Amino acid sequence: MAKKHYLTATLPDGYVKTIGPTAADYTHYWRIVARLDNGKTEVFWGHTKSLPEAKKKRNAAVDASRNRGWISHEFDIVALVKTAG
């Protein structure tokens, strides 16, 4: 059985997300912050096993923005840092 660990993402705005404990080898965390026309926001996030996989989410965010009528959105990708569990 694989040893479990924690994964931590620190986003540019200072938000810190910790995932785990997990045995998965995720490498990147992505987050979409969508601004709605009523002034509210929606947040979508996930983790991937490669940077190219995370970058594909950017294209999905553009499509979602058009389909859902978001006023704007921000998309971030950051590397995950592994720590002992």
C-alpha positions in Angstrom: 0.0 0.0 0.0 1.3 3.4 -1.0 2.2 5.8 1.8 -0.3 8.7 2.2 0.8 12.3 2.2 -0.8 15.8 2.0 -0.6 18.1 -1.0 -0.7 21.8 -0.6 -1.4 24.5 -3.2 -0.8 28.2 -2.6 -2.6 30.4 -5.1 -1.4 33.9 -6.1 -4.1 35.6 -4.0 -2.8 33.8 -0.9 -5.5 31.2 -0.7 -4.1 27.8 0.5 -5.7 24.5 -0.3 -4.6 21.3 1.3 -5.6 17.9 -0.1 -5.3 14.6 1.7 -4.3 12.4 3.1 -4.0 10.8 -0.3 -1.7 8.2 -2.0 -2.4 9.8 -5.4 0.4 11.5 -7.2 -1.4 14.8 -8.2 1.0 17.5 -9.4 -1.1 20.5 -10.0 -4.2 22.3 -8.6 -6.5 24.4 -10.7 -9.2 26.9 -9.7 -11.8 28.9 -11.6 -13.4 31.9 -9.9 -16.4 32.9 -12.0 -18.2 36.3 -11.5 -21.9 36.2 -12.1 -24.1 39.0 -13.3 -25.9 39.1 -9.9 -22.6 40.1 -8.2 -22.0 36.6 -6.7 -19.1 34.3 -7.5 -18.9 30.6 -8.1 -15.7 28.6 -7.5 -14.6 25.4 -9.3 -11.4 23.5 -8.5 -9.6 20.3 -9.0 -6.3 18.6 -9.2 -4.5 16.7 -12.0 -1.6 14.4 -12.5 0.2 16.7 -15.0 0.5 20.3 -16.1 -0.8 19.6 -19.6 -3.9 18.0 -18.1 -4.5 21.1 -15.9 -4.0 23.4 -18.9 -6.9 21.7 -20.7 -9.2 23.0 -17.9 -8.5 26.5 -19.1 -10.2 25.8 -22.4 -13.1 24.3 -20.6 -13.4 27.5 -18.5 -13.6 29.6 -21.6 -16.5 27.4 -22.9 -18.2 27.5 -19.5 -18.0 31.2 -19.4 -19.8 31.5 -22.7 -22.4 28.8 -21.9 -23.2 30.0 -18.3 -23.1 33.7 -19.0 -20.3 34.6 -16.6 -19.4 38.3 -16.5 -15.7 37.3 -16.1 -13.6 34.6 -14.6 -10.1 34.0 -13.3 -8.2 30.7 -13.9 -5.2 29.7 -11.9 -2.9 26.7 -12.0 -0.3 26.1 -9.3 2.0 23.2 -8.5 1.2 21.0 -5.5 3.8 20.6 -2.8 3.9 17.1 -1.1 4.3 16.9 2.7 4.4 13.9 5.0 1.1 12.6 6.3 
